[in-house]
């Protein structure tokens, strides 16, 4: 899935990501950044993510204009 970070607290690791097409909001899983090169997230940052069994965003990675299918970007 593709989305944008709505909020992130680096102290607790809590945050919310908004899915890009239907605008559903998902809490970040406690291990969302585990195994990722990401250590910090900023509001508005584009990410690619998966949902875990608890419907929380996990396995975050960088999203780019190409990954996100932004019109006019190839």
C-alpha positions in Angstrom: 0.0 0.0 0.0 1.0 3.6 -0.5 0.5 6.5 1.8 1.6 9.6 3.6 2.6 10.0 7.2 0.1 12.1 9.2 1.9 12.1 12.5 4.9 10.4 14.2 6.2 10.7 17.8 9.9 9.6 17.8 9.9 9.1 21.5 7.1 6.5 21.6 7.2 5.4 17.9 3.4 6.1 17.7 2.1 7.5 14.5 -0.5 7.4 11.8 -0.3 6.8 8.1 -3.0 7.8 5.6 -3.5 5.4 2.7 -3.2 7.3 -0.5 -6.3 6.2 -2.6 -9.1 5.7 -0.1 -7.6 7.9 2.7 -8.0 5.3 5.4 -5.9 6.1 8.5 -3.8 3.3 10.0 -1.8 3.4 13.3 1.8 2.4 13.0 2.6 -1.0 14.3 5.1 -1.1 17.2 7.7 -2.7 14.9 6.8 -0.5 11.8 10.4 0.7 11.3 12.1 -2.6 12.2 14.4 -3.8 9.5 13.9 -0.5 7.6 16.5 2.2 6.9 14.0 4.7 8.2 14.5 5.9 11.7 12.4 9.1 11.7 9.2 9.9 9.9 7.9 13.4 9.2 4.4 14.5 8.4 3.8 14.5 4.6 6.5 11.9 4.0 5.5 9.4 1.3 5.8 5.7 2.3 5.0 2.2 1.1 3.7 -0.1 3.8 1.9 -3.3 4.5 -0.8 -4.1 7.1 -0.3 -6.6 9.9 -2.8 -8.9 11.4 -4.0 -6.1 13.7 -4.6 -3.8 10.7 -1.6 -1.6 11.7 0.9 -0.2 9.2 4.2 -2.1 9.2 7.2 -2.7 6.9 7.6 0.9 6.0 9.9 2.0 3.2 10.5 5.1 1.2 7.9 6.0 -1.5 8.9 8.1 -4.5 7.0 10.0 -7.1 7.5 7.0 -9.5 6.4 4.4 -6.9 3.3 6.4 -6.0 2.2 6.7 -9.6 2.1 10.5 -9.5 0.7 11.7 -12.9 3.4 13.1 -15.2 6.3 11.4 -13.3 8.0 8.5 -15.0 
